């Protein structure tokens, strides 16, 4: 099943309710962001007012990412709400041309040829729902800055006090003089 819906399939009187599934290969995710490991489920409804179409729904999938502290793989369950407004290119006169974005355009997508493609809105919301600090667990101890061992798996004998970067040693001596 595709994330493209025909404009004429949406009744003006009632919402068009859908459940769509796309495989992990459908979306081109930057490997640095993560790897989609499960299908992407999109559930929601489309309603139209004139030539505008409004999307409300939810996205769910699972991504494999790298922990920011220990660099071990972690699985993150993506569960996010999605809402967007689709406007016809014919109505706005923005067919394949550059135009300036305004604040009201943030949740606005364009469709042409009466085909509403949900792909970009789903991808954007999926990426926005990823955490900034990607941790395998809340108490992740990370990698030792001196010996490089994963401190979640093994305790090292290195000092817990962080050593001073030789490039910044001059600042430490300056700080000590100011005391």
C-alpha positions as CSV (number, residue, x, y, z in Angstrom):
1,X,0.0,0.0,0.0
2,X,1.3,3.5,-0.8
3,X,1.3,6.7,1.1
4,X,-0.3,8.4,-1.9
5,X,-4.0,9.1,-1.7
6,X,-6.2,10.4,-4.6
7,X,-8.0,13.7,-3.8
8,X,-11.3,12.3,-5.2
9,X,-11.3,9.4,-2.7
10,X,-11.8,11.9,0.1
11,X,-15.5,12.8,0.6
12,X,-16.3,16.4,1.5
13,X,-18.9,15.3,4.0
14,X,-17.0,12.8,6.1
15,X,-13.4,12.0,7.0
16,X,-11.4,9.6,5.0
17,X,-10.0,7.1,7.6
18,X,-7.0,5.1,6.6
19,X,-4.4,2.6,7.9
20,X,-1.2,2.4,5.8
21,X,2.0,0.4,6.2
22,X,5.3,1.0,4.4
23,X,8.4,-1.1,4.6
24,X,11.7,0.2,6.1
25,X,13.2,0.6,2.6
26,X,10.5,3.0,1.5
27,X,12.0,5.9,3.5
28,X,15.5,7.1,2.8
29,X,16.9,7.7,6.3
30,X,20.4,9.0,6.8
31,X,22.3,6.2,8.5
32,X,23.7,8.7,11.0
33,X,20.2,9.3,12.2
34,X,19.4,5.7,12.5
35,X,18.1,2.6,10.6
36,X,14.5,1.8,10.3
37,X,14.1,-1.8,11.5
38,X,10.3,-2.2,11.3
39,X,7.5,-1.2,9.1
40,X,6.1,2.3,9.4
41,X,2.5,2.3,10.4
42,X,0.4,5.4,9.6
43,X,-3.1,5.6,11.0
44,X,-5.3,8.7,10.6
45,X,-7.9,10.6,8.7
46,X,-8.1,13.1,5.9
47,X,-10.8,15.7,5.6
48,X,-11.2,18.3,3.0
49,X,-12.5,21.8,2.9
50,X,-12.6,23.1,-0.7
51,X,-9.3,22.2,-2.3
52,X,-7.5,22.0,1.1
53,X,-6.9,18.6,2.8
54,X,-6.2,18.2,6.5
55,X,-4.3,15.2,7.9
56,X,-4.5,14.0,11.5
57,X,-3.0,10.8,12.6
58,X,-0.3,8.8,14.3
59,X,3.0,7.2,13.2
60,X,4.6,4.2,14.8
61,X,7.8,2.3,13.9
62,X,11.1,1.3,15.4
63,X,14.6,2.7,14.7
64,X,18.0,1.4,15.6
65,X,20.3,4.2,16.7
66,X,23.6,4.6,18.4
67,X,23.8,5.6,22.1
68,X,25.4,9.1,22.4
69,X,27.5,8.0,25.4
70,X,28.6,4.4,24.9
71,X,28.2,4.1,21.1
72,X,26.2,0.8,21.5
73,X,23.2,0.2,19.3
74,X,19.8,0.9,20.8
75,X,16.2,0.4,19.6
76,X,13.9,3.4,19.8
77,X,10.1,3.1,19.4
78,X,8.8,6.0,17.4
79,X,5.3,6.9,18.5
80,X,4.2,10.3,17.2
81,X,1.1,12.3,16.3
82,X,1.1,13.9,12.9
83,X,-1.0,16.8,11.5
84,X,-0.6,18.7,8.3
85,X,-2.4,20.8,5.7
86,X,-2.2,20.0,2.0
87,X,-2.8,22.7,-0.5
88,X,-3.1,22.2,-4.3
89,X,-0.2,23.6,-6.4
90,X,-2.9,24.9,-8.8
91,X,-4.5,26.9,-6.0
92,X,-1.3,28.5,-4.8
93,X,0.4,28.9,-8.2
94,X,3.6,27.3,-6.8
95,X,4.2,24.6,-9.3
96,X,7.9,23.7,-9.3
97,X,9.1,27.2,-8.4
98,X,11.0,28.6,-5.5
99,X,9.0,30.5,-2.9
100,X,9.5,32.1,0.5
101,X,8.2,30.2,3.5
102,X,6.2,31.9,6.2
103,X,5.4,30.7,9.7
104,X,2.0,29.5,8.6
105,X,3.7,27.3,6.0
106,X,5.4,25.0,8.5
107,X,2.7,22.4,8.6
108,X,1.7,22.9,5.0
109,X,2.4,20.5,2.2
110,X,1.6,20.8,-1.5
111,X,0.0,18.3,-3.7
112,X,-0.4,18.2,-7.5
113,X,-2.4,16.2,-10.0
114,X,-5.0,15.5,-7.3
115,X,-2.5,13.1,-5.6
116,X,-1.8,13.7,-2.0
117,X,1.5,12.2,-1.0
118,X,1.9,11.7,2.7
119,X,5.5,10.5,2.5
120,X,7.3,13.8,3.3
121,X,5.0,14.7,6.2
122,X,5.4,11.2,7.7
123,X,9.2,11.3,7.2
124,X,9.5,14.8,8.8
125,X,7.4,13.9,11.8
126,X,9.3,10.6,12.3
127,X,12.7,12.4,12.3
128,X,11.4,15.2,14.6
129,X,10.2,12.7,17.1
130,X,13.7,11.2,17.6
131,X,15.4,12.3,20.9
132,X,18.3,14.7,20.8
133,X,20.2,12.8,23.5
134,X,20.0,9.1,22.3
135,X,20.7,7.0,25.4
136,X,20.6,3.2,25.7
137,X,19.4,3.8,29.2
138,X,19.0,6.7,31.6
139,X,22.0,5.8,33.7
140,X,24.4,5.0,30.8
141,X,27.9,5.6,32.1
142,X,29.4,6.0,28.6
143,X,33.0,5.4,27.5
144,X,36.0,6.2,29.7
145,X,37.7,9.2,28.2
146,X,41.1,7.8,29.2
147,X,41.2,4.1,28.3
148,X,38.1,3.9,26.0
149,X,36.3,1.0,27.8
150,X,32.5,0.9,27.8
151,X,31.9,1.6,31.5
152,X,28.5,-0.1,31.3
153,X,30.2,-3.4,30.7
154,X,33.4,-3.1,32.6
155,X,34.9,-1.0,35.4
156,X,38.2,0.6,34.5
157,X,41.0,1.6,36.9
158,X,41.2,5.1,35.5
159,X,40.7,8.1,37.8
160,X,37.1,9.4,37.9
161,X,38.5,12.9,37.9
162,X,38.7,14.0,34.4
163,X,42.2,14.7,33.2
164,X,42.9,18.1,31.8
165,X,43.3,18.4,28.0
166,X,46.9,19.6,27.5
167,X,45.7,22.3,25.2
168,X,43.6,23.8,28.0
169,X,46.2,23.4,30.8
170,X,47.1,27.1,30.5
171,X,43.5,28.0,31.5
172,X,43.7,25.9,34.6
173,X,46.9,27.6,35.7
174,X,45.2,31.0,35.1
175,X,42.2,29.8,37.1
176,X,44.5,28.7,40.0
177,X,46.2,32.1,40.0
178,X,42.9,33.9,40.3
179,X,41.9,31.9,43.5
